[in-house]
Amino acid sequence: MLKSVTYEVLFNVQGDTDAGEVICVTGECDELGNWDPDKALKLKKQGDTNVWSKQLRLRWLRQSLKYRYFIAHLFQSEDHEEKATFVTLWETSIKPREISIQDFQKENGTNSADVFGLNGEKYFLNQIM
């Protein structure tokens, strides 16, 4: 049985967005919203680049973690009680992205930037109309 371990994970992705859009990440844990776009982690754009990132402390209870990026417009009610996420573009590869504990046991983790939609040598995207 795998014991709980905590790691600092940097989600770092290159992606082009239109005005008002953001890149988010969702996945199979509470911190990433359990695949629910309304609960996903919003990444922060890094200056005038097309790189979006956010560091997150994750408690691991498994060997690996599956996740996907998406591009969305985020809306919030005037009283800030309700929020809605309108997804405009999903990564849609059959296999989600995956990071493993072994990735973080080597040289303090991995910090290279993912490329939005790219899995191997092909792009897998689904535009929502």
C-alpha positions in Angstrom: 0.0 0.0 0.0 1.3 3.5 -0.9 1.5 5.9 1.9 0.5 9.6 1.5 3.3 11.8 0.3 3.2 15.6 -0.4 4.9 17.1 -3.4 5.1 20.6 -4.9 3.8 20.2 -8.5 4.3 22.9 -11.1 1.7 22.8 -13.9 3.3 24.6 -16.8 1.9 24.8 -20.3 2.3 26.7 -23.5 -0.9 27.7 -25.1 -2.4 30.4 -27.2 -5.6 32.0 -25.9 -8.1 34.7 -27.1 -9.0 37.8 -25.1 -10.8 36.8 -21.9 -9.7 33.1 -22.0 -7.7 31.3 -19.4 -6.0 27.9 -19.3 -7.0 25.6 -16.5 -6.0 22.1 -15.4 -8.4 19.4 -14.1 -7.7 15.8 -13.0 -8.4 12.9 -10.7 -7.9 14.5 -7.3 -9.7 17.1 -5.1 -7.1 19.8 -5.7 -7.7 19.6 -9.5 -11.5 19.4 -9.2 -12.0 15.6 -9.9 -12.6 16.3 -13.6 -15.2 19.0 -12.9 -14.3 22.2 -14.9 -16.0 24.4 -12.4 -13.6 23.1 -9.7 -10.5 23.1 -11.9 -7.2 24.9 -11.1 -6.9 28.2 -13.0 -3.3 28.8 -14.2 -1.7 32.2 -14.3 -0.3 33.7 -17.5 3.4 34.5 -17.3 3.9 38.1 -18.5 3.6 38.6 -22.2 4.4 35.0 -23.1 2.0 32.2 -24.0 3.1 30.2 -20.9 0.5 29.5 -18.2 1.5 28.0 -14.8 0.7 27.5 -11.2 2.5 25.6 -8.4 0.4 23.4 -6.2 1.0 21.3 -3.1 -0.5 17.9 -3.8 -1.0 15.0 -1.4 -0.4 11.8 -3.3 -2.2 8.5 -2.4 -1.4 6.7 -5.7 1.5 6.0 -8.0 0.5 8.5 -10.6 -1.9 11.3 -11.3 -3.9 11.9 -14.5 -4.9 15.3 -15.7 -5.9 17.5 -18.7 -5.7 21.1 -19.7 -8.5 23.1 -21.1 -9.1 26.7 -22.3 -12.2 28.5 -20.9 -14.0 31.7 -20.1 -14.7 32.1 -16.3 -17.8 33.9 -15.1 -18.7 34.9 -11.6 -21.9 36.4 -10.3 -21.9 40.0 -9.0 -22.1 38.7 -5.4 -19.3 36.3 -6.0 -21.5 33.4 -4.8 -21.7 31.5 -8.0 -19.2 30.8 -10.8 -19.5 29.2 -14.2 -16.9 27.9 -16.5 -17.5 27.9 -20.3 -15.0 25.6 -21.8 -14.0 26.5 -25.4 -11.2 23.9 -26.0 -10.4 20.6 -24.4 -7.4 18.4 -24.8 -8.9 15.1 -26.0 -6.2 12.5 -26.4 -7.5 9.0 -25.5 -5.0 8.9 -22.6 -4.9 11.9 -20.3 -1.6 13.4 -19.3 0.1 11.6 -16.4 2.7 12.4 -13.8 4.1 9.8 -11.4 5.8 9.9 -8.1 9.0 8.8 -9.8 9.0 12.0 -11.8 9.3 13.9 -8.5 11.8 11.6 -6.9 14.3 12.5 -9.7 16.0 15.9 -9.4 13.2 17.7 -7.5 10.6 17.0 -10.1 10.0 18.2 -13.6 9.6 21.8 -14.7 9.4 21.6 -18.5 6.4 23.2 -20.1 3.8 21.0 -21.7 2.3 22.2 -25.0 -1.5 22.5 -25.0 -3.1 19.7 -26.9 0.1 18.0 -27.9 0.4 14.3 -26.9 3.5 12.6 -28.4 3.7 14.0 -31.9 0.0 14.8 -32.5 -2.5 17.4 -31.4 -5.7 16.2 -29.7 -8.2 19.0 -29.3 -12.0 19.3 -29.2 -13.5 22.7 -29.8 -16.8 23.4 -28.0 -19.2 25.6 -29.9 
